[in-house]
Amino acid sequence: MLLGWLLRLLLAVLIIRLVWRFVAGLLGRGGEPELKTRERSVELVRDPVCGTYLEPGRALKFDAGSTVHYFCSESCQRAFLKTT
């Protein structure tokens, strides 16, 4: 008997919550934070040694003629220079 009342109460709470969210959504107040505008995406570069992707502005650069190599750390840069 008690279990039946608990199930009915749970069902009533779920229905009330669904109706509340539906009405709030129609009024434009969904109760959830609004999504921020997306920031512009940044093209990522790949470290040729470890494969890490990073922003070019935060990477260490090495110019090899017409090619620019980007590294995530000095150790990756040294490892690359040893192989070339």
ZIHU-V751956 format. One record per backbone hydrogen bond with DSSP energy under -1.0 kcal/mol. NH is the residue of the N-H (numbers start at 0). CO is the residue of the C=O. E is the energy in kcal/mol with one decimal. If there is no record, write none. Layout:
[[NH;CO;E] [NH;CO;E]]
This chain:
[[4;0;-1.7] [5;1;-2.2] [6;2;-2.2] [7;3;-2.2] [8;4;-2.5] [9;5;-2.5] [10;6;-2.5] [11;7;-2.5] [12;8;-2.4] [13;9;-2.3] [14;10;-2.4] [15;11;-2.5] [16;12;-2.4] [17;13;-2.3] [18;14;-2.5] [19;15;-2.6] [20;16;-2.6] [21;17;-2.3] [22;18;-2.6] [23;19;-2.6] [24;20;-2.2] [25;21;-1.9] [26;22;-1.8] [28;23;-2.6] [44;53;-3.0] [46;51;-2.8] [50;46;-1.5] [53;44;-2.4] [57;54;-1.3] [59;70;-2.7] [61;68;-2.2] [63;66;-3.6] [66;63;-1.7] [68;61;-3.0] [70;59;-2.5] [76;72;-1.9] [77;73;-2.7] [78;74;-2.2] [79;75;-2.2] [80;76;-2.3] [81;77;-1.8] [82;78;-1.2]]
